[in-house]
Amino acid sequence: MAGDPIASPQLSPLASYEGRIAGRNVVEGPRRKPDYASIPSCVYTVPEFATVGLTEAAAADEGLKVEVRTSDMSTWLSSRTYAETMAWAKILVDPASDRMVGHSGQELINFFALSMKHGIAAKQMRDMVYAYPTFAADITSMSRPPKY
């Protein structure tokens, strides 16, 4: 693959993405650069693990003020439907823009990557109508501001 020599995480979808950019730059001239800010990564274990965007520590290191929204989803209908005994999510939201800057949760990771890449606000993610009962429907609860 044309993307394999680039120094980035060794993920097959990422190599394909980088290869497309390299190919376009060969044909069209050096116009495109890869954007790694919203690339999801998954670990296929039990329980599953996934992440996209900045970690809470990385956001703090960059001086970003974020709201941390965590959800223990082990008792939610979607978790019980799939007999998941452990289900948990952590979302970082920039309070100024209401944009999500991070998330963990394998099945939903692509929704959050899409949100980050296209600047979809947490409120817009909450307002989406999702098929139910699915883990995706849980986004409406996971991305809510904390209750004080």
Contact map, one row per residue, 1 for C-alpha under 8 A:
1111000000000011001000000000000000000000000000000000000000000000000000000000000000000000000000000000000000000000000000000000000000000000000000000000
1111100000000011011101100000000000000000000000000000000000000000000000000000000000000000000000000000000000000000000000000000000000000000000000000000
1111110000000111111101000000000000000000000000000000000000000000000000000000000000000000000000000000000000000000000000000000000000000000000000000000
1111110001000010011000000000000000000000000000000000000000000000000000000000000000000000000000000000000000000000000000000000000000000000000000000000
0111111000000000000000000000000000000000000000000000000000000000000000000000000000000000000000000000000000000000000000000000000000000000000000000000
0011111100000000010000000000000000000000000000000000000000000000000000000000000000000000000000000000000000000000000000000000000000000000000000000000
0000111110000000000000000000000000000000000000000000000000000000000000000000000000000000000000000000000000000000000000000000000000000000000000000000
0000011111000000000000000000000000000000000000000000000000000000000000000000000000000000000000000000000000000000000000000000000000000000000000000000
0000001111100100000000000000000000000000000000000000000000000000000000000000000000000000000000000000000000000000000000000000000000000000000000000000
0001000111110110000000000000000000000000000000000000000000000000000000000000000000000000000000000000000000000000000000000000000000000000000000000000
0000000011111110000000000000000000000000100000000000000000000000000000000000000000000000000000000000000000000000000000000000000000000000000000000000
0000000001111111000000000000000000000000000000000000000000000000000000000000000000000000000000000000000000000000000000000000000000000000000000000000
0000000000111111100000000000000000000000000000000000000000000000000000000000000000000000000000000000000000000000000000000000000000000000000000000000
0010000011111111110000000000000000000010000000000000000000000000000000000000000000000000000000000000000000000000000000000000000000000000000000000000
1111000001111111111000000000000000000000000000000000000000000000000000000000000000000000000000000000000000000000000000000000000000000000000000000000
1110000000011111111100000000000000000000000000000000000000000000000000000000000000000000000000000000000000000000000000000000000000000000000000000000
0010000000001111111110000000000001000000000000000000000000000000000000000000000000000000000000000000000000000000000000000000000000000000000000000000
0111010000000111111111000000000001000000000000000000000000000000000000000000000000000000000000000000000000000000000000000000000000000000000000000000
1111000000000011111111100000000000000000000000000000000000000000000000000000000000000000000000000000000000000000000000000000000000000000000000000000
0110000000000001111111110000000000000000000000000000000000000000000000000000000000000000000000000000000000000000000000000000000000000000000000000000
0000000000000000111111111000000111000000000000000000000000000000000000000000000000000000000000000000000000000000000000000000000000000000000000000000
0110000000000000011111111100000000000000000000000000000000000000000000000000000000000000000000000000000000000000000000000000000000000000000000000000
0100000000000000001111111110000000000000000000000000000000000000000000000000000000000000000000000000000000000000000000000000000000000000000000000000
0000000000000000000111111111100100000000000000000000000000000000000000000000000000000000000000000000000000000000000000000000000000000000000000000000
0000000000000000000011111111111100000000000000000000000000000000000000000000000000000000000000000000000000000000000000000000000000000000000000000000
0000000000000000000001111111110000000000000000000000000000000000000000000000000000000000000000000000000000000000000000000000000000000000000000000000
0000000000000000000000111111100000000000000000000000000000000000000000000000000000000000000000000000000000000000000000000000000000000000000000000000
0000000000000000000000011111111000000000000000000000000000000000000000000000000000000000000000000000000000000000000000000000000000000000000000000000
0000000000000000000000011111111000000000000000000000000000000000000000000000000000000000000000000000000000000000000000000000000000000000000000000000
0000000000000000000000001101111100000000000000000000000000000000000000000000000000000000000000000000000000000000000000000000000000000000000000000000
0000000000000000000000001001111110000000000000000000000000000000000000000000000000000000000000000000000000000000000000000000000000000000000000000000
0000000000000000000010011000011111000000000000000000000000000000000000000000000000000000000000000000000000000000000000000000000000000000000000000000
0000000000000000000010000000001111100000000000000000000000000000000000000000000000000000000000000000000000000000000000000000000000000000000000000000
0000000000000000110010000000000111110000000000000000000000000000000000000000000000000000000000000000000000000000000000000000000000000000000000000000
0000000000000000000000000000000011111100000000000000000000000000000000000000000000000000000000000000000000000000000000000000000000000000000000000000
0000000000000000000000000000000001111110000000000000000000000000000000000000000000000000000000000000000000000000000000000000000000000000000000000000
0000000000000000000000000000000000111110000000000001110000000000000000000000000000000000000000000000000000000000000110000000000000000000000000000000
0000000000000000000000000000000000111111000000000001100000000000000000000000000000000000000000000000000000000000110110000000000000000000000000000000
0000000000000100000000000000000000011111100000000001100000000000000000000000000000000000000000000000000000000000100000000000000000000000000000000000
0000000000000000000000000000000000000111110000000111100000000000000000000000000000000000000000000000000000001100100000000000000000000000000000000000
0000000000100000000000000000000000000011111000000111000000000000000000000000000000000000000000000000000000000000000000000000000000000000000000000000
0000000000000000000000000000000000000001111100011110000000000000000000000000000000000000000000000000000001000000000000000000000000000000000000000000
0000000000000000000000000000000000000000111110011100000000000000000000000000000000000000000000000000000001000000000000000000000000000000000000000000
0000000000000000000000000000000000000000011111111000000000000000000000000000000000000000000000000000000000000000000000000000000000000000000000000000
0000000000000000000000000000000000000000001111111000000000000000000000000000000000000000000000000000000000000000000000000000000000000000000000000000
0000000000000000000000000000000000000000000111110000000000000000000000000000000000000000000000000000000000000000000000000000000000000000000000000000
0000000000000000000000000000000000000000000111111000000000000000000000000000000000000110000000000000000000000000000000000000000000000000000000000000
0000000000000000000000000000000000000000011111111100000000000000000000000000000000000000000000000000000011000000000000000000000000000000000000000000
0000000000000000000000000000000000000000011110111110000000000000000000000000000000000000000000000000000111000000000000000000000000000000000000000000
0000000000000000000000000000000000000001111000011111000000000000000000000000000000000000000000000000001111001000000000000000000000000000000000000000
0000000000000000000000000000000000000001110000001111100000000000000000000000000000000000000000000000011111001000000000000000000000000000000000000000
0000000000000000000000000000000000001111100000000111110000000000000000000000000000000000000000000000011100001001100000000000000000000000000000000000
0000000000000000000000000000000000001111000000000011111000000000000000000000000000000000000000000000111000000000100100000000000000000000000000000000
0000000000000000000000000000000000001000000000000001111111100000000000000000000000000000000000000000110000000000000000000000000000000000000000000000
0000000000000000000000000000000000000000000000000000111111100000000000000000000000000000000000000000010000000000000000000000000000000000000000000000
0000000000000000000000000000000000000000000000000000011111110000000100000000000000000000000100000000010000000000000000000000000000000000000000000000
0000000000000000000000000000000000000000000000000000011111111000000000000000000000000000000000000000000000000000000000000000000000000000000000000000
0000000000000000000000000000000000000000000000000000011111111100000000000000000000000000000000000000000000000000000000000000000000000000000000000000
0000000000000000000000000000000000000000000000000000011111111111110000000000000000000000000000000000000000000000000000000000000000000000000000000000
0000000000000000000000000000000000000000000000000000000111111111100000000000000000000000000000000000000000000000000000000000000000000000000000000000
0000000000000000000000000000000000000000000000000000000011111111000000000000000000000000000000000000000000000000000000000000000000000000000000000000
0000000000000000000000000000000000000000000000000000000001111111000000000000000000000000000000000000000000000000000000000000000000000000000000000000
0000000000000000000000000000000000000000000000000000000000111111100000000000000000000000000000000000000000000000000000000000000000000000000000000000
0000000000000000000000000000000000000000000000000000000000111111110000000000000000000000000001000000000000000000000000000000000000000000000000000000
0000000000000000000000000000000000000000000000000000000000110011111000000000000000000000000001100000000000000000000000000000000000000000000000000000
0000000000000000000000000000000000000000000000000000000000100001111100000000000000000000000111100000000000000000000000000000000000000000000000000000
0000000000000000000000000000000000000000000000000000000000000000111110000000000000000000000111100000000000000000000000000000000000000000000000000000
0000000000000000000000000000000000000000000000000000000100000000011111000000000000000000011110000000000000000000000000000000000000000000000000000000
0000000000000000000000000000000000000000000000000000000000000000001111100000000000000000011110000000000000000000000000000000000000000000000001111100
0000000000000000000000000000000000000000000000000000000000000000000111110000000000000001111000000000000000000000000000000000000000000000000001000000
0000000000000000000000000000000000000000000000000000000000000000000011111000000000000001110000000000000000000000000000000000000000000000000001000000
0000000000000000000000000000000000000000000000000000000000000000000001111110000000000011100000000000000000000000000000000000000000000000000000000000
0000000000000000000000000000000000000000000000000000000000000000000000111111001000000111100000000000000000000000000000000000000000000000000000000000
0000000000000000000000000000000000000000000000000000000000000000000000011111001100011111000000000000000000000000000000000000000000000000000000000000
0000000000000000000000000000000000000000000000000000000000000000000000011111101100000000000000000000000000000000000000000000000000000000000000000000
0000000000000000000000000000000000000000000000000000000000000000000000001111111100000000000000000000000000000000000000000000000000000000000000000000
0000000000000000000000000000000000000000000000000000000000000000000000000011111110000000000000000000000000000000000000000000000000001000000000000000
0000000000000000000000000000000000000000000000000000000000000000000000000001111111000000000000000000000000000000000000000000000000001110010000000000
0000000000000000000000000000000000000000000000000000000000000000000000001111111111111110000000000000000000000000000000000000000000000010000000000000
0000000000000000000000000000000000000000000000000000000000000000000000000111111111111000000000000000000000000000000000000000000000000000000000000000
0000000000000000000000000000000000000000000000000000000000000000000000000000111111110000000000000000000000000000000000000000000000000000000000000000
0000000000000000000000000000000000000000000000000000000000000000000000000000011111110000000000000000000000000000000000000000000000000000000000000000
0000000000000000000000000000000000000000000000000000000000000000000000000000001111111000000000000000000000000000000000000000000000000000000000000000
0000000000000000000000000000000000000000000000000000000000000000000000000100001111111110000000000000000000000000000000000000000000000000000000000000
0000000000000000000000000000000000000000000000000000000000000000000000000100001100111110000000000000000000000000000000000000000000000000000000000000
0000000000000000000000000000000000000000000000100000000000000000000000001100001000011111000000000000000000000000000000000000000000000000000000000000
0000000000000000000000000000000000000000000000100000000000000000000000011100001000011111100000000000000000000000000000000000000000000000000000000000
0000000000000000000000000000000000000000000000000000000000000000000001111100000000000111110000000000000010000000000000000000000000000000000000000000
0000000000000000000000000000000000000000000000000000000000000000000001111000000000000011111000000000001110000000000000000000000000000000000001000000
0000000000000000000000000000000000000000000000000000000000000000000111100000000000000001111100000000011100000000000000000000000000000000000000000000
0000000000000000000000000000000000000000000000000000000000000000000111000000000000000000111110000001111100000000000000000000000000000000000001100000
0000000000000000000000000000000000000000000000000000000100000000011110000000000000000000011111000001111000000000000000000000000000000000000000000000
0000000000000000000000000000000000000000000000000000000000000000011110000000000000000000001111100111110000000000000000000100000000000000000000000000
0000000000000000000000000000000000000000000000000000000000000001111000000000000000000000000111111111100000000000000000000000000000000000000000000000
0000000000000000000000000000000000000000000000000000000000000000111000000000000000000000000011111110000000000000000000000000000000000000000000000000
0000000000000000000000000000000000000000000000000000000000000000000000000000000000000000000001111100000000000000000000000000000000000000000000000000
0000000000000000000000000000000000000000000000000000000000000000000000000000000000000000000001111110000000000000000000001000000000000000000000000000
0000000000000000000000000000000000000000000000000000000000000000000000000000000000000000000011111111000000000000000000001110000000000000000000000000
0000000000000000000000000000000000000000000000000000000000000000000000000000000000000000000011101111100000000000001100111100000000000000000000000000
0000000000000000000000000000000000000000000000000000000000000000000000000000000000000000001111000111111000000001001100001100000000000000000000000000
0000000000000000000000000000000000000000000000000000110000000000000000000000000000000000001111000011111000000000000100000000000000000000000000000000
0000000000000000000000000000000000000000000000000011111100000000000000000000000000000000011110000001111100000001000000000000000000000000000000000000
0000000000000000000000000000000000000000000000000111100000000000000000000000000000000000111100000001111110001001000000000000000000000000000000000000
0000000000000000000000000000000000000000000000001111000000000000000000000000000000000000111000000000011111001000000000000000000000000000000000000000
0000000000000000000000000000000000000000000000011110000000000000000000000000000000000001100000000000001111111000000000000000000000000000000000000000
0000000000000000000000000000000000000000011000011110000000000000000000000000000000000000000000000000000111111000000000000000000000000000000000000000
0000000000000000000000000000000000000000000000000000000000000000000000000000000000000000000000000000000011111100000000000000000000000011000000000000
0000000000000000000000000000000000000000000000000000000000000000000000000000000000000000000000000000000011111111000000000000000000000011000000000000
0000000000000000000000000000000000000001000000000111000000000000000000000000000000000000000000000000001111111111100000000000000000000000000000000000
0000000000000000000000000000000000000001000000000000000000000000000000000000000000000000000000000000000000111111110000000000000000000000000000000000
0000000000000000000000000000000000000000000000000000000000000000000000000000000000000000000000000000000000011111111000000000000000000000000000000000
0000000000000000000000000000000000000000000000000001000000000000000000000000000000000000000000000001011000011111111100000000000000000000000000000000
0000000000000000000000000000000000000111000000000001100000000000000000000000000000000000000000000000000000001111111110000000000000000000000000000000
0000000000000000000000000000000000000100000000000000000000000000000000000000000000000000000000000000000000000111111111010000000000000000000000000000
0000000000000000000000000000000000000000000000000000000000000000000000000000000000000000000000000011000000000011111111111000100000000000000000000000
0000000000000000000000000000000000001100000000000000100000000000000000000000000000000000000000000011100000000001111111110000000000000000000000000000
0000000000000000000000000000000000001100000000000000000000000000000000000000000000000000000000000000000000000000111111110000000000000000000000000000
0000000000000000000000000000000000000000000000000000000000000000000000000000000000000000000000000000000000000000011111110000000000000000000000000000
0000000000000000000000000000000000000000000000000000000000000000000000000000000000000000000000000010000000000000001111111000000000000000000000000000
0000000000000000000000000000000000000000000000000000000000000000000000000000000000000000000000000010000000000000011111111101100000000000000000000000
0000000000000000000000000000000000000000000000000000000000000000000000000000000000000000000000001111000000000000001000111111100000000000000000000000
0000000000000000000000000000000000000000000000000000000000000000000000000000000000000000000010000111000000000000000000011111110000000000000000110000
0000000000000000000000000000000000000000000000000000000000000000000000000000000000000000000000000100000000000000000000001111111000000000000000110000
0000000000000000000000000000000000000000000000000000000000000000000000000000000000000000000000000000000000000000000000011111111100000000000000000000
0000000000000000000000000000000000000000000000000000000000000000000000000000000000000000000000000000000000000000001000011111111100000000001100100000
0000000000000000000000000000000000000000000000000000000000000000000000000000000000000000000000000000000000000000000000000111111100000000001110110000
0000000000000000000000000000000000000000000000000000000000000000000000000000000000000000000000000000000000000000000000000011111110000000000100000000
0000000000000000000000000000000000000000000000000000000000000000000000000000000000000000000000000000000000000000000000000001111111000000000100000000
0000000000000000000000000000000000000000000000000000000000000000000000000000000000000000000000000000000000000000000000000000001111100000100000000000
0000000000000000000000000000000000000000000000000000000000000000000000000000000000000000000000000000000000000000000000000000000111110101100000000000
0000000000000000000000000000000000000000000000000000000000000000000000000000000000000000000000000000000000000000000000000000000011111101100000000000
0000000000000000000000000000000000000000000000000000000000000000000000000000000000000000000000000000000000000000000000000000000001111100100000000000
0000000000000000000000000000000000000000000000000000000000000000000000000000110000000000000000000000000000000000000000000000000000111110100000000000
0000000000000000000000000000000000000000000000000000000000000000000000000000010000000000000000000000000000000000000000000000000001111111110000000000
0000000000000000000000000000000000000000000000000000000000000000000000000000011000000000000000000000000000110000000000000000000000001111111000000000
0000000000000000000000000000000000000000000000000000000000000000000000000000000000000000000000000000000000110000000000000000000001100111111000000000
0000000000000000000000000000000000000000000000000000000000000000000000000000000000000000000000000000000000000000000000000000000011111111111100000000
0000000000000000000000000000000000000000000000000000000000000000000000000000010000000000000000000000000000000000000000000000000000000111111111000000
0000000000000000000000000000000000000000000000000000000000000000000000000000000000000000000000000000000000000000000000000000110000000011111111100000
0000000000000000000000000000000000000000000000000000000000000000000000000000000000000000000000000000000000000000000000000000111100000000111111110000
0000000000000000000000000000000000000000000000000000000000000000000000000000000000000000000000000000000000000000000000000000010000000000011111110000
0000000000000000000000000000000000000000000000000000000000000000000011100000000000000000101000000000000000000000000000000000000000000000011111110000
0000000000000000000000000000000000000000000000000000000000000000000010000000000000000000001000000000000000000000000000000110110000000000001111111000
0000000000000000000000000000000000000000000000000000000000000000000010000000000000000000000000000000000000000000000000000110010000000000000111111100
0000000000000000000000000000000000000000000000000000000000000000000010000000000000000000000000000000000000000000000000000000000000000000000000111110
0000000000000000000000000000000000000000000000000000000000000000000010000000000000000000000000000000000000000000000000000000000000000000000000011111
0000000000000000000000000000000000000000000000000000000000000000000000000000000000000000000000000000000000000000000000000000000000000000000000001111
0000000000000000000000000000000000000000000000000000000000000000000000000000000000000000000000000000000000000000000000000000000000000000000000000111
